[in-house]
Amino acid sequence: MTADDPTATRGPVHIVGTGLLGTSIGLALTARGVPVTLADTSPSMLALARDLGAGTIESAPAPELVVVAVPPDVTSDEVAAALQRFPDAVVTDVASVKSVLLAELRIEARTDPTLDLSRYVGSHPMAGREKSGAAAASADMFTGRPWVIAAHSGSAERAVLAVRALAADAGAAVVSMDAGEHDEAVALISHVPQLMASLMAAQLVEAPDRALALAGQGVRDVTRIAASDPRLWSAILTGNAPAVSALLRTIRAELDTLLDAVERAASDGPLAPGAVSGISRLISAGNDGVARVPGKHGGARRRYTEVIVLVPDEPGELGRLFSEVGEIGVNIEDFQMEHSPKQKVGMAIVSVTPEAAQPLEQALEQRGWRVVAP
């Protein structure tokens, strides 16, 4: 993005909260030349966001749009405060729960008729990282990612258009949902996966060192998102408790069925009636679920072939591999890196289209790379 790109958001935009999302939004907008002001209860976080280029910390001069980017448990208070402080501004938030916030704001509006909810539109950019804070922010955080616009029945058209423009100017793909549909969706694709990763990672706390030394990419993949902020996720999950609890009950029932099959095998042997079929059904259902996850650029999921290359654990070697794959003329569709404990090489798992796999293997071997069978 450059300041010369056309943008629908004219600003000024006032961002309340300079964590990962707030700072990333500021960076995305300032890169397009949109004037941004910042506010945060933490002077050090505010100064860091400013120094990174996310905006200025002067008083907001009658902003056109206010973006509330604070934890979910205090979001409704900040939205209400922004609506009162800036009587002409459109106000949105980027919290990952929507129904409870809207309910809280409607309760407050009933006790304070001056609270104009027609200028409020909830939203949620589906982007983030395991790391938090302004230091992890990026102007490209939202590029190509879904950004849910959760307008309510009383949202004014100009407010909806302003928030849609914000999402589009940040490079996101705009998706419209109501608050309830959003919360059920994120419970399925974000909130409960976080809990599953944390549950598995928690089993490693008391694990023997000899067992952990065997850890491969499987356990790393399953537990990757477990390295998340406990305070933030506690607020998110309690805020979306109805949708999360319903899905957890479904998983508990399926886990009980799986446990029954495994316990049959444990007590009566691997070929006990119902043991193999019970496990097989779950694995097959998992195959079907994975097949439904959208593929690259949101299209149909494609099957790729993995080319595994041994890469010396030395500076510049991985970059050299990427460069030479490009010189060969093959596009990398996906990539993973595995490290074996105490080994001085890593395994670069390069996913390519099936027709490109064999030519790539041959070309890499000619260039001195060691390609191994998957």
Secondary structure per residue as TSV (DSSP state, phi and psi in degrees):
chain	resnum	aa	ss	phi	psi
A	1	M	-	360.0	142.1
A	2	T	-	-132.2	164.2
A	3	A	T	-67.0	-15.8
A	4	D	T	-82.8	-12.8
A	5	D	S	-67.8	142.2
A	6	P	-	-65.9	140.3
A	7	T	-	-138.2	140.2
A	8	A	S	-85.8	-21.2
A	9	T	-	-85.8	113.3
A	10	R	-	-91.5	-29.4
A	11	G	S	79.2	-174.1
A	12	P	-	-68.6	150.5
A	13	V	E	-109.5	132.1
A	14	H	E	-109.9	123.5
A	15	I	E	-109.2	123.3
A	16	V	E	-102.2	109.0
A	17	G	-	109.6	116.6
A	18	T	-	-115.7	45.3
A	19	G	S	-83.8	-153.6
A	20	L	H	-59.6	-52.4
A	21	L	H	-72.6	-45.5
A	22	G	H	-60.2	-44.6
A	23	T	H	-68.5	-38.4
A	24	S	H	-63.8	-40.7
A	25	I	H	-62.6	-43.5
A	26	G	H	-60.0	-43.1
A	27	L	H	-64.2	-41.7
A	28	A	H	-63.3	-39.5
A	29	L	H	-75.9	-43.5
A	30	T	H	-65.3	-29.7
A	31	A	T	-63.7	-23.4
A	32	R	T	-97.7	5.7
A	33	G	T	84.5	11.4
A	34	V	-	-81.1	129.4
A	35	P	-	-69.3	130.6
A	36	V	E	-130.9	134.7
A	37	T	E	-115.3	153.6
A	38	L	E	-124.9	148.9
A	39	A	E	-142.9	144.8
A	40	D	-	-161.9	148.5
A	41	T	S	-73.1	-17.0
A	42	S	-	-99.2	110.9
A	43	P	H	-59.0	-35.0
A	44	S	H	-71.4	-40.6
A	45	M	H	-65.5	-38.7
A	46	L	H	-63.3	-44.5
A	47	A	H	-65.0	-38.3
A	48	L	H	-65.1	-44.9
A	49	A	H	-61.1	-41.1
A	50	R	H	-62.3	-46.6
A	51	D	H	-65.4	-27.0
A	52	L	H	-76.3	-14.2
A	53	G	T	100.3	17.7
A	54	A	S	-80.2	-10.9
A	55	G	-	154.7	-170.9
A	56	T	B	-111.7	167.7
A	57	I	-	-114.5	22.7
A	58	E	S	-71.2	168.0
A	59	S	-	-61.9	140.3
A	60	A	-	-70.5	118.0
A	61	P	-	-85.5	84.4
A	62	A	S	48.0	69.4
A	63	P	-	-64.9	150.6
A	64	E	S	-77.6	-30.8
A	65	L	E	-142.9	135.7
A	66	V	E	-116.0	129.2
A	67	V	E	-112.1	116.6
A	68	V	E	-94.2	116.0
A	69	A	-	-127.7	63.3
A	70	V	S	-120.8	169.3
A	71	P	-	-56.3	150.6
A	72	P	H	-58.0	-31.3
A	73	D	H	-72.9	-11.8
A	74	V	H	-121.7	6.0
A	75	T	H	-64.5	-46.3
A	76	S	H	-62.0	-36.8
A	77	D	H	-62.9	-42.6
A	78	E	H	-70.9	-35.7
A	79	V	H	-63.5	-46.5
A	80	A	H	-61.0	-41.6
A	81	A	H	-63.9	-39.8
A	82	A	H	-67.7	-39.4
A	83	L	H	-62.3	-36.7
A	84	Q	H	-76.3	-41.1
A	85	R	H	-72.2	-35.4
A	86	F	-	-119.8	85.4
A	87	P	T	-68.0	-9.9
A	88	D	T	-111.1	-4.2
A	89	A	-	-88.0	148.0
A	90	V	E	-80.3	139.6
A	91	V	E	-123.7	131.7
A	92	T	E	-130.3	166.0
A	93	D	E	-129.7	165.9
A	94	V	-	-122.9	24.5
A	95	A	-	-69.0	155.0
A	96	S	S	-88.8	5.2
A	97	V	-	-126.7	146.0
A	98	K	-	-123.4	-42.3
A	99	S	H	-62.5	-46.7
A	100	V	H	-66.1	-34.3
A	101	L	H	-66.8	-45.2
A	102	L	H	-63.5	-40.2
A	103	A	H	-62.9	-43.0
A	104	E	H	-63.3	-41.1
A	105	L	H	-67.9	-37.6
A	106	R	H	-66.8	-37.3
A	107	I	H	-62.2	-44.7
A	108	E	H	-65.8	-36.8
A	109	A	H	-66.5	-30.6
A	110	R	H	-69.1	-31.3
A	111	T	H	-88.8	-18.3
A	112	D	-	-133.0	91.3
A	113	P	T	-62.1	-14.5
A	114	T	T	-77.9	-8.9
A	115	L	-	-78.1	108.7
A	116	D	-	-91.6	93.2
A	117	L	G	-76.1	-6.6
A	118	S	G	-66.2	-20.9
A	119	R	G	-92.6	5.1
A	120	Y	E	-106.9	132.6
A	121	V	E	-135.4	120.5
A	122	G	E	-73.7	150.4
A	123	S	E	-151.7	166.3
A	124	H	E	-156.0	105.7
A	125	P	E	-74.1	126.5
A	126	M	-	-86.9	69.8
A	127	A	-	-150.2	153.7
A	128	G	-	170.1	-175.9
A	129	R	-	-144.5	165.6
A	130	E	S	-67.1	-30.3
A	131	K	S	-81.9	151.0
A	132	S	-	-120.7	172.4
A	133	G	S	91.3	165.1
A	134	A	G	-61.2	-31.8
A	135	A	G	-62.5	-23.8
A	136	A	G	-94.1	2.0
A	137	A	-	-72.9	158.6
A	138	S	-	-151.4	140.6
A	139	A	T	-66.1	-22.1
A	140	D	T	-98.7	12.1
A	141	M	T	-54.5	-35.7
A	142	F	T	-102.0	-1.2
A	143	T	T	-60.7	119.5
A	144	G	T	76.5	0.0
A	145	R	-	-92.8	150.7
A	146	P	E	-66.5	143.1
A	147	W	E	-130.5	110.0
A	148	V	E	-79.5	130.0
A	149	I	E	-104.8	113.4
A	150	A	E	-111.1	70.3
A	151	A	-	-67.4	150.5
A	152	H	-	-105.7	175.1
A	153	S	T	-61.7	-24.3
A	154	G	T	-99.6	4.4
A	155	S	-	-67.6	130.4
A	156	A	-	-70.4	149.2
A	157	E	H	-59.8	-40.4
A	158	R	H	-64.0	-32.7
A	159	A	H	-68.4	-44.0
A	160	V	H	-61.4	-44.5
A	161	L	H	-63.3	-38.1
A	162	A	H	-64.8	-40.3
A	163	V	H	-75.0	-36.4
A	164	R	H	-61.0	-39.9
A	165	A	H	-65.2	-39.8
A	166	L	H	-58.1	-48.9
A	167	A	H	-62.0	-45.0
A	168	A	H	-64.9	-40.4
A	169	D	H	-68.2	-24.8
A	170	A	T	-80.8	-2.2
A	171	G	T	91.9	8.4
A	172	A	-	-87.2	165.0
A	173	A	E	-97.0	117.9
A	174	V	E	-76.2	131.4
A	175	V	E	-128.8	129.8
A	176	S	E	-100.4	129.1
A	177	M	-	-146.1	155.1
A	178	D	-	-83.3	170.7
A	179	A	H	-61.1	-42.7
A	180	G	H	-66.2	-44.0
A	181	E	H	-61.9	-41.4
A	182	H	H	-59.1	-47.9
A	183	D	H	-65.7	-37.6
A	184	E	H	-66.3	-38.1
A	185	A	H	-66.6	-46.1
A	186	V	H	-73.2	-25.6
A	187	A	I	-60.5	-40.4
A	188	L	I	-74.9	-42.9
A	189	I	I	-102.0	-4.1
A	190	S	I	-138.9	-54.5
A	191	H	I	-71.6	-48.8
A	192	V	H	-70.8	-37.6
A	193	P	H	-55.2	-37.0
A	194	Q	H	-60.6	-44.2
A	195	L	H	-65.4	-40.3
A	196	M	H	-63.0	-41.3
A	197	A	H	-64.3	-41.7
A	198	S	H	-68.2	-38.9
A	199	L	H	-60.7	-43.8
A	200	M	H	-68.5	-44.1
A	201	A	H	-63.5	-33.1
A	202	A	H	-63.4	-26.6
A	203	Q	T	-70.6	-14.3
A	204	L	T	-86.6	-12.2
A	205	V	T	-59.1	-44.3
A	206	E	T	-101.3	11.8
A	207	A	-	-68.6	145.0
A	208	P	-	-63.9	145.8
A	209	D	H	-58.7	-35.2
A	210	R	H	-65.7	-33.0
A	211	A	H	-71.5	-43.9
A	212	L	H	-64.3	-28.1
A	213	A	T	-65.0	-17.8
A	214	L	T	-89.7	-1.8
A	215	A	-	-58.9	130.3
A	216	G	-	-117.5	-161.1
A	217	Q	H	-68.9	-27.0
A	218	G	H	-58.6	-52.7
A	219	V	H	-68.8	-31.3
A	220	R	H	-66.5	-40.8
A	221	D	H	-63.4	-45.3
A	222	V	H	-66.9	-34.8
A	223	T	H	-102.7	2.9
A	224	R	G	-53.8	-47.5
A	225	I	G	-80.7	0.8
A	226	A	G	-70.4	-16.9
A	227	A	S	-83.9	59.8
A	228	S	S	-118.4	168.0
A	229	D	-	-73.7	114.4
A	230	P	H	-61.5	-38.6
A	231	R	H	-67.3	-43.8
A	232	L	H	-63.7	-45.6
A	233	W	H	-70.7	-29.3
A	234	S	H	-62.2	-41.9
A	235	A	H	-67.0	-40.7
A	236	I	H	-64.1	-48.2
A	237	L	H	-72.1	-37.5
A	238	T	H	-70.1	-31.5
A	239	G	H	-68.6	-26.5
A	240	N	T	-113.7	32.1
A	241	A	H	-57.5	-41.4
A	242	P	H	-59.5	-47.5
A	243	A	H	-70.0	-39.6
A	244	V	H	-66.2	-44.7
A	245	S	H	-64.7	-37.5
A	246	A	H	-62.4	-42.9
A	247	L	H	-70.5	-37.9
A	248	L	H	-63.2	-36.1
A	249	R	H	-64.3	-39.5
A	250	T	H	-63.0	-44.6
A	251	I	H	-65.3	-38.0
A	252	R	H	-60.9	-41.1
A	253	A	H	-64.4	-41.7
A	254	E	H	-69.4	-34.3
A	255	L	H	-66.8	-37.9
A	256	D	H	-62.7	-40.5
A	257	T	H	-63.9	-43.3
A	258	L	H	-64.0	-42.7
A	259	L	H	-61.4	-38.5
A	260	D	H	-60.5	-43.3
A	261	A	H	-65.0	-43.4
A	262	V	H	-67.3	-39.6
A	263	E	H	-67.7	-31.2
A	264	R	H	-62.5	-43.1
A	265	A	H	-66.1	-36.3
A	266	A	H	-68.0	-37.6
A	267	S	H	-90.3	-33.5
A	268	D	H	-116.1	3.4
A	269	G	-	102.3	160.7
A	270	P	T	-58.6	-25.3
A	271	L	T	-101.2	20.2
A	272	A	-	-59.8	142.6
A	273	P	T	-53.7	129.7
A	274	G	T	86.6	-13.3
A	275	A	H	-71.0	-55.1
A	276	V	H	-65.0	-44.2
A	277	S	H	-66.6	-37.0
A	278	G	H	-63.7	-42.6
A	279	I	H	-70.9	-42.2
A	280	S	H	-61.2	-40.2
A	281	R	H	-60.0	-42.2
A	282	L	H	-66.8	-45.4
A	283	I	H	-62.7	-39.7
A	284	S	H	-65.0	-41.8
A	285	A	H	-62.0	-36.9
A	286	G	H	-63.7	-40.3
A	287	N	H	-57.7	-45.5
A	288	D	H	-64.3	-38.6
A	289	G	H	-66.5	-44.3
A	290	V	H	-60.2	-38.2
A	291	A	H	-64.6	-21.0
A	292	R	H	-88.2	-12.9
A	293	V	S	-68.1	127.3
A	294	P	-	-57.5	146.0
A	295	G	-	-88.3	-158.4
A	296	K	G	-58.0	136.0
A	297	H	G	60.8	21.8
A	298	G	G	80.0	3.6
A	299	G	S	-83.8	-171.1
A	300	A	-	-62.5	141.7
A	301	R	-	-67.5	128.7
A	302	R	-	-106.8	152.4
A	303	R	-	-90.9	130.1
A	304	Y	-	-113.9	162.5
A	305	T	E	-103.8	136.6
A	306	E	E	-93.9	129.6
A	307	V	E	-110.2	119.5
A	308	I	E	-103.9	123.5
A	309	V	E	-123.5	133.0
A	310	L	E	-80.3	126.9
A	311	V	E	-119.4	121.4
A	312	P	E	-58.2	139.8
A	313	D	S	-79.9	68.8
A	314	E	S	-136.8	152.6
A	315	P	T	-57.3	133.4
A	316	G	T	88.6	-11.8
A	317	E	H	-69.9	-41.0
A	318	L	H	-66.4	-40.2
A	319	G	H	-62.0	-38.1
A	320	R	H	-64.3	-38.8
A	321	L	H	-62.3	-48.4
A	322	F	H	-57.9	-43.5
A	323	S	H	-63.0	-42.3
A	324	E	H	-73.5	-32.4
A	325	V	H	-61.9	-40.3
A	326	G	H	-64.5	-40.7
A	327	E	H	-63.7	-33.3
A	328	I	H	-69.9	-22.6
A	329	G	T	94.9	25.1
A	330	V	-	-111.7	136.2
A	331	N	-	-89.5	131.9
A	332	I	-	-83.7	115.5
A	333	E	-	-82.8	-32.9
A	334	D	E	-157.5	165.3
A	335	F	E	-153.3	140.9
A	336	Q	E	-137.2	156.6
A	337	M	E	-129.2	125.4
A	338	E	E	-114.2	139.2
A	339	H	E	-121.3	130.9
A	340	S	-	-90.2	139.1
A	341	P	T	-54.9	136.0
A	342	K	T	66.5	11.9
A	343	Q	-	-99.7	146.9
A	344	K	S	-96.5	15.8
A	345	V	E	-132.9	156.5
A	346	G	E	-119.2	160.7
A	347	M	E	-104.7	112.9
A	348	A	E	-87.6	118.6
A	349	I	E	-101.9	103.5
A	350	V	E	-101.0	117.2
A	351	S	E	-92.4	126.6
A	352	V	E	-135.8	169.7
A	353	T	-	-64.3	148.2
A	354	P	H	-54.1	-38.4
A	355	E	H	-71.3	-18.3
A	356	A	H	-91.8	-12.2
A	357	A	H	-63.9	-54.4
A	358	Q	H	-63.9	-46.0
A	359	P	H	-59.4	-36.2
A	360	L	H	-66.9	-44.3
A	361	E	H	-58.5	-45.8
A	362	Q	H	-64.8	-42.3
A	363	A	H	-67.6	-37.4
A	364	L	H	-68.6	-40.5
A	365	E	H	-63.6	-37.1
A	366	Q	H	-64.1	-26.9
A	367	R	T	-90.9	5.2
A	368	G	T	98.0	2.1
A	369	W	-	-81.3	149.0
A	370	R	E	-98.0	114.6
A	371	V	E	-100.1	132.6
A	372	V	E	-113.9	154.1
A	373	A	-	-71.1	140.4
A	374	P	-	-68.7	360.0
